[in-house]
Amino acid sequence: MSGKPKSAGNSESKKDAVLKYAFYLGCATPLRERAYEISARRVLKKLGVKLVEMKGANCCGLPIDAVNHEMTLALSARNLAIAEKKGLDILTLCSGCTGQLMKTNKHLKGNRKSRERVNRYLKTIRTEFQGTIEVKHLLRVFVEDIGFEKLKTYIKRPLSGMRIAAHYGCHLLMPSKYLEFDDFEDPEFLREFIALLGAEPVRYADEKECCGAVIAGVNLDLPLNLIADKFRNVKNAQADAMTTICPSCHLMYDQHQSSAEKMFDETYNMPVLHFTQLLGLAMGIPAEELALDELKVKPEGFLIAMEQTA
C-alpha cells in the first residue's frame, strides 16, 4: 500500500460475500465505553456482518509494552492464535489494540527467531502462533471489505447540514510501517466517512493532536490542556459535534470534557459521538438502540438539529 487506504468499494472478492470476523473487544470498550460496543454490534447486524466471539481473549499487551516487550508479544500472539483456530481475521474496535495486534502479527510473521521464542511460551498452554490471519479496525473494514459504495446504500437518513469534526488519534495511523493505512501526515479516511453520511467534515487547527490518554493515569493536567485546546479549535471551526474511532480517545473527550471546562473556566458543551453511532443514525437506527444516552455530554441539541435539517 502507498499509505492511502484501498479505494473504497474495490474489494471484489469480499463485497458480495457474507463477512465474518473474530470479534476482539479488548479492555477499555466493554469496561468503560459500552456505547461503542453496543452501536458497533447494532450497525454490523444491519450490515449483515457476522461476529464470532473470542472467548478467553486477553489484553493486547499495549499497556505493558514499554516495561516487558516479550510479554506483550506473547499476550498479543495468544489472541492471534485464538482467531487462527477459528480461521477468521480479527475485527477490532480499539485503535490501540489494533496497532498492537497488527505490529505483533507482522513482526512474528517476518521474524523466525522471535516467532519460535514466543511459541515456546504458547506451547505451555498448548497453543501456537502460525501467522495465518490479519487484523483490521472496524473503520478499515468499512473502507476495504464492505466498501463505501455499498455502505452508502444503507444510508436512509443522511446527516445533511451537520458539521462534524474528526479526531483520528494516533494508534490507527502510526507507526505507518506496520499499519499501512492512509497518510499519517494528512489522513482522509474519517473525513470521507463523515461525508458519506451526508454531513460536512470540518477541518480545524491541530487535527492530529493526541488526546493525552496515555499519560492520564500519571498526570491529568497535560491531557486536560490538550482536551481544552482541541475543543477550542473545534468550536472555532463551528462544528456541531466531534467523532472518534477509539474508546480511549472518546473517554478523554467525553468523560473528561467537564473537567477541562472547570480547569479553564470555559464551556464547550461539545457532543462526542462514536463513529458507529453516527453511522447508525444515518442508517435510520433509533437513537435509543445506539446507546446515545450513555454519553456524558448529551447530544440532544445535535439530534434536534438533525431533525430540523431532515
N, C-alpha and C positions, 0 to 999 in steps of 0.2 A: 504493500500500500504506500501511497505517496504522502501520507499524513492526513489526507482528507478521507472521510467515510466513503464507502462504496455508494454509488448512485442509488438513491432510494428507489426501490421497485425493480432492481436489476437482478435479484436473487432468483433466477429462473428455476432452479432445482427445488426451491422451497416455497415459492409464493402460492402454489396451488395445493401444497401438501398440508396435512394436519401437523402443526408444530407441537413438539413435545420436549420438555426440558426437566432436568433435575433442578428443583427449586431450593436455592440456598438463601436462607434468611439472615444469617449472621447473628449478631448480638443486639445492636442498637435498635434495629427496626422492630422486632417483636416485643422488646422490653420497654422502649421509650417512644417509638414512633409508629404505633399501631395503625394510625390512619393511612400511612404509606402502604403497609401490607394489605389492609382492607381494600383500599382503592385500586391497588395493583391487581389483586385477585379478581376484583369485580370487572375491570376493563378486559383483562385477559380471558375471563369466562365469556364475555360478549364477543371477543375476537376469535373464540374457538381454540385458544391455545391451551394445551394440556400441561398441567404441572404435576410432577411426581415428587412427593415429599422426601427429603433426605434425612431419614430417621437416624439419630445418633450423631449427626454432624456436630463438629466442634467449632470454636472460634477460629477465624482465619489465621490468627497469629500476629496480625499487624501491630497490636499494642506493645508486644514484647520484642519486636524485630531488632531494635537498637540494642537490646540487652542480651538476647540469646537468638542469634540468627539461625542457628542449627535447629533449635526447637521450633522456630517459626516455619522453616521449610517442612519439618515433619508434620506439624499441625495442618498446614495447607495441603500437603501431599495426601494426608489421610482423607480430607474432604474430597479431593480429586478422585481418589481411589473408590470412594463410595459411589460417586457418579459413574465412574468407569464400569463398575459392576452392573449398573443399570443400563449401560450402553447409551447414555444420554449426555449431551452437553449441559453445562451448568448455566442457569439463568440467575443473575444476582440483582439485588436492589441497591445495595450499598456500594458507593464508589470506592471506598477504602478496601472492602472485601474483594471487589472486582480487581483492583490493582494488585493486591497481594496474591490472590489465586492465579492471576494471569502471569505475574512475574515468576512465581514458583513453577507453574506449568511449563513456561518457555525455558526457564533455567534448567530444570530437570530433564526435559526432552533433549537439550543440547549438551549436557554435561554428564558424561557417563559415570565419572568417579563420584560426583555428588549424588547422582541417582542411586548408585549402588549403596552408598553410605546411608541415605535416607531409607532405602528399602530394608536395610538391616534393622533399623528401628521398627519399621512397619511389620517386619516378619514376626516380631514378638507378639503382635496382636493378629497374626495370621491374615495380613493384607499386603498389597503390593501396588506401587505406582507403576503404571505401564505407559502413560503418555498417549492415550487414545482419544481424548476428548478436548473440547475447547470451552472457554468461559466467556460469557457475554453479559454485560449490563443490560437491563431491560430496554433502555433507550436505544442501545445498539441493535437489539432485536427488532425494534420498530423500524430502524433505519435500514438494516441489511437483510433481515429474514422475512419480515412482513412487507416492508417497503411502504414509502409514504403514499404512493399511488393507490395501493389497496387500502391503507389506513384512512385515506381521505373519503372512501366510500362509506365509512361508518360515521362520518360527521353529520349529525342531524340537526344540531343546534350550534351553528358557528358562533364564536365569541366576538362577533363583529363589534367594532367600536371600542373594544377594551385594549388598554395599553399595558403590556406585561414585560417586566424586566427579568432577564435570565441570569441566574447565578450558576456558573459552571463548576466552581470548586476546583480542586487540584487533582485528585486521585484517578479520575477517568481520562485525564489527558497526559499526565506525567508520571514516571519517565516515558517519553514517547517511544523509545526503542523497544519497550515491552508492550505498550498499549496500542500503538499504531492506529489511533483513532482521531481523525480530524487534525487540524493545525493547532498545536498547543499555543502558538503565539496569537492566533486570531481565530478561535473556534467559531463554527457557524451552525452546527447541528441543532442546538437547542433553540436558537432563534428561528431556524427553518421549521422546527416542530411547532413553535408558537404560531408562526404564520399559517401553517397547515390547519390549525384550529380556527382560523379566521380572525385571530387577534393581531394587533400590531406589536412586533417585538421592539422594545425600547432600548436604544443604545444609551449608555451612561458612563461617566468617568470611572476609571479603575474597575472595570467589569470583572477582571480576573483576580481581584484581591481575595486572599484567603479569608475564611470565616473565623479562623483562630481556634477551632475546636481542639486541635492537637495540644494546645498548652492551657486550655481552660481549667484543667484539673490542678495545675500548678500555680497559675496566676491569671485570674479572670479579668484584671484591669486592661491588659493589652487586647484580648478579644473584644471587650466592650467598646474600646476605642475603634477597632476595626468594624464592628457592627454599626456604630454610630456613623462612621464615615460612609458605609455602604448605604444606609437609609437616607442620609443627606443627599447623596448623589442620585439615588433612585427617585427621591421626591423632587429634586431639581429637574429631573427629566420628565416629571409629570406622569409617572407610572401609576396604574390603578392597583397593581399587585406585583409581587415577585413570585418566581417559581424556582424550585430546587430539584436536583436529581440524586441527592444524597441525604440519608437520615441525619447524619451529624451536622451537616450544613443547615438543614431545616431546624434542627434542635436549637442551634445558636440563634438563628434569625427570628424564630417564632417564640420559643420559650424564654430567651434572654432579651427580647426586644424591650420589655418593660424595665429591665434593669439598666439598659443603656439610656432609656428615657430619663430615669431617675438620676443617673450619674451625671448627665449633661443638662438636666432640666429642659428637655425638649420633648416634643410629641411627634411620633412618626405614624402610628396607627396604620401600619402597612401590612395587609394580609399577605401571608407567605404560604402559597399552596404547593403541594407536591405536584409534579408534572402529570402524575397519573390522575389526580383529582381534576385538573384542567381538562385532560383528555376525556374523562368520564362525563364532565359537564357538557362538553362539545358533542359527545355521543348521545346526549339526551338522557343519561342516567340520573335519577333523582339525587339531589344533594345529600339526603339522609343515608343513601346507600354508599356514599363515598367518604363517610366519616368526617365531613366538614365541621361538625360540631365539636370534634376533638381538638381543633386548632385553638391555640391560646388567644391569638389575635383573631377575633371572629370576623368572617368575611361577609357580613350582612350587606354592607354598602356595595361590595363588589357584586353580589348576587342581584341586588336591586338594580344596579346599573346595567347588568346583563339583560334583565327583563325589559328595561326601558329601551335598549338598543335592538331588541329582537324584531 
